[in-house]
Amino acid sequence: MFGKEAVPLTAVWQDRSKGSWWKAPLIILAYFYLRVLLELEVVKRGLANMPNSLSAEALLSGEGIMKVMAEAEIFYHLQAFILLGLVLLAVHLFKFKLFSFKELSRKGILQTISLFVIFILVQILFGQLIEWLIPGYEQPENQTLLIQLMQNTHPIGMFINIVILTPIIEEIICRGLIMKYTFSLMPVMGAFVSMVFFTLLHSPSNIGDFMIYFILAAGITLVYWKSRKLEYAILFHMLQNFLGFISICLLK
């Protein structure tokens, strides 16, 4: 896979940065700290814009939070740009090399798309298996909340956020910072931690949810692990989110 671009899975990551084992986790911790602060600001602005107040019970529910965030739609999207910009700035200051656009190839892009199609089929088959093993199983709560948010926001803004910004920031963190720079000397461990971290990042509420996101994480991780190019992992993630975005739009 990936032809001349591929390297052995057990090979350590090249162009490592001194002290990256603690610098990369520091960026990740700072990201989530700022993300919590900015999302609280989104909720605060949303509450101020709501025509009717919500009960405490409604506000504590996932559906209630999505309604509140939708009332501060512009700042909701703005905070995604802010977080991505700050992470890119931190990556630059620590001299981390995550992108290599000049080294991309059409063959690598086509192979990424092919692998994406394979993993989509795996996800579909696994979804059928879950429905058979767990009667009454519903889609992950994370997906349900996303649908609720999209129903109350402009599709263009959500497209930019979900299909473009989210894959970039999540791949920088889960694949770039964790795999390449936190576990640069332990590629197998880095791949496993990356997959688990990505899965937990999507708040699975049961084993079915966990496995659905873990399969997706495995596909993205395999692409980055074999090619050692974050751009291909981002492309895979964008394709996945684009498919989900189109599916949600068709259901509206």
Secondary structure by P-SEA (a helix, b strand, c coil): ccccccccccccccccccccccaaaaaaaaaaaaaaaaaaaaaaaaaaaccccccccccccaaaaaaaaaaaaaaaaaaaaaaaaaaaaaaaaacccccccccccaaaaaaaaaaaaaaaaaaaaaaaaaaaacccccccaaaaaaaaaaacccaaaaaaacccaaaaaaaaccccccccccccccaaaaaaaaaaaaaaaaccccaaaaaaaaaaaaaaaaaaaaaccaaaaaaaaaaaaaaaaaaaaaac
